[in-house]
Amino acid sequence: MNSVDFDCYLVTDRHQTGGRPLERVVRECLSGGVRAVQLREKDLPGRDYFRLAEVFRALTDAFGARLLVNDRIDVCLAVGADGIHLRSDSLPISDVRRLLGPERLIGYSAHRVSEAVEAERQGADFVVLGPVYDTPSKRALGHPLGWSEIRSAADRVSVPIFAIGGMRSDRIAEALRHGARGIAVISALLRDPDAREATGILLRELKTKRAASTASPF
């Protein structure tokens, strides 16, 4: 199993940057401390997605960050990404693992506890579970899950769980309290006019709340 060495997982969406270039906004997030980026942009044609992945491979390399591409095994291999992010209609995780080998990360988007359990069984390194709250980018997936599903998944799997859907600084304590390793974010950072500052605030809150949650009462 690969090491998941990040607590904040940035998922890209160029439609949420307020017209600013996606590369510029993500660079600000990386400068603010983000160390894992999922290049989503699933509506891009294959060639355009590949070119963007090349740009983001160089960008994440410059900051020592992880890059996971969305679903495209060929692009993952071609640009030397650190891993891939899969969903329910992707190739089976076990087959993707055979194709990518043991050294690359595999993330999986789950929308119920049973999917998280199955993702771990097939070999996923971490699971993004949600939406916890209502959010435009996840509205098509149905009603928000709430925190009980995060808690249930964390109790049943050993791989890290990242909560997604309306995640922001003031909800970090709840995420950690219910067993999440961290949070996956889209609009909380991409929409902020000062993405670098917003990232710094969010990561400091993560660090503070994690320290508080693990501190011994003695």
N, C-alpha and C positions, 0 to 999 in steps of 0.2 A: 504494500500500500504506500502511495506517495505521501509526502509531507505537505499538509495544507498549512502554510506559514503566513496566513493573512487573516484578518478579522473583518475587513471591509472589502466587499466585492462590488466593483463598479461595473454596471451593465450599460452599454452605450445605446443611445437613441438620438440620432442626429436631428430628429423632429422636435426635440425638447431643449434645444440650445438657444432659442430665441433668435435664430438667424445667424448666430456666430458659428464659425467653422468648428466642426466636431473635434478635429485634431487640436485646435487651440484650447478648447474647454477641457479636454482630457489631459492635455499637458499641464494645465493649471491644477487639476486634481492630483496628478502625479507629483507635481511640485509641492503640493500640500501634504503628501504622504501616502496616497493610495498605492498599494503594491500588488493589486490584482485587477485586471480589466478583462471583461468579456466583450469581445467585438460582436455585437448582435446584428443589427442592420440587415435583417433577413429579407427585406424587400429589395435589396440591391441585386442587379444582374451579376452572374458569376464572375465575369472579368473585372467589373468594378469592385466587387467585394474582395477579390484577390489583391488588387492594387491597393485598396485601403488597408488590407491586412499587412501588406509589406510596409506601409507607412507606420502602422501601429507596432509592428515588430521592432522597427528601429527606435520608435519612441519609447516603448516600454523597456527595451534594452538600455537606453540612455539613463533610465531611472532605476535600473535593477528590479523591475517589476515583472510579474507574470502576465502573459497574454494567453487567453483562451479564445478560440474562434468558435463561432456558432455552427455546430452541426457538420461543417465541411471538413471531412477527413483529408481530402486532397489538399485543401488550402492549409490546414494545420501542418501537414508534412512539408509542403512547398515552402512555407515561410519560416519553418522552424519554431512554430508556436509551442508554448509550454503545455498545451493541452487543448481539450475540446469540451464544449458544453452541449449536452444532448437534451432532448425532450421526448415526450411519449410517442411521437410519430417518427423519431429517428431510428437508425439501425439499432439493434439490440446492443446494450452496453457490453456484453461479453464478447460479441463479435468485433466491436470497435476496439476493445482492449487487445484482442489478438492482432489487429491491424496496426495499432499504434505502439504496442509493446508496453513494458512495465514502467518506463521512465516518465511518461507523460500523464498529466492529470486528466481525469474525467469528472466533470461536474454534471449534475442532472437536475432538471426542473421538475419538481413534484408538486401536485396539487391536492394530495391526500396522503395520509400516513402509510397506507398500503403500498403506494408508489415509492415512498422513501425506503421502506423495508426491502422491496424488490430491487431497487437501484443498488443498495448496499450488497445484496446477495449476488448480483451480477458483476460487481466489481467497481462501482463508482467510488471516487475518492471523497466526494462531498455532495450534499444535496441542498438545493435552494428550494425552500418550501413557502408557499403562499398562494394568493395574497392574504396577508394578515388583516390589512385594512383595505377599504375601497380605494382604488387608484385608477386613473384613466388607462394607464398602460396595461393593466391586468383585468379590466372590467369584463372582457370577453370570456374570461375563465370562470365566471360565476361569482357566487356570493363570497365575501371575505371569510376566511377560515377562523379568525380569532386566534387567541394565544393557546387555547386548549389543544389544538392540533400540533402546534410546535412542541408543547410539553410531551404529548403522546409520542411523537416521532423521536424526540430526544431520548425518551425512556426505552425505545425499542431498537434503535440503531446506535452503532458506535462511531460511525463516520460523522464529521462535522455537519451541523445543520445551520444554514444561513436563512434568516427570516427575510422575506421580501414583501413589498406591497405597502406603501405608505410609511416606509422606514425613514426616521429622522432622529436628530439628537435626543429629543425628549422621550423617545420610545426605546432607547437602548437598554435602560435598566430592566424594562419588562422583557425584552428579548433574552437577555442573559438570565434573568430569573426563571424563565421558562425553558431553559436548557439550550438555547441557540449558541453556537460558537461565535456568531457575529451577525452582521446584516448585509444584505445586498441592496444597493441603492441605484436609482436612476434619476428621477426628477429632483430629489433633495440636493444633489450636487450639480447636475447638468443645467438646471434652470436658474441657479443662483448667479446673479451678476458678477459676484466675486467667488468663483469656484474654488480657488486656492484657499481663501480664508474659510469658506464653508467646510472644506475638507479638513482643515486643521482643527476647527471647532468640533466636528463630528468625531475625529480620531482621538482628540484629547478626552472627549466624553467617554468614548469606548474604553480607553486606557484607565480612566478614573473609575468607571463603573465596574470594570473587570477586576481591578485591584480591590474594590470594596466588596465584591461578591466572593472573592477568594480569601479575604482576610480572616485570620483565625480570631474567634471571639475571646481567646485567651491571650 
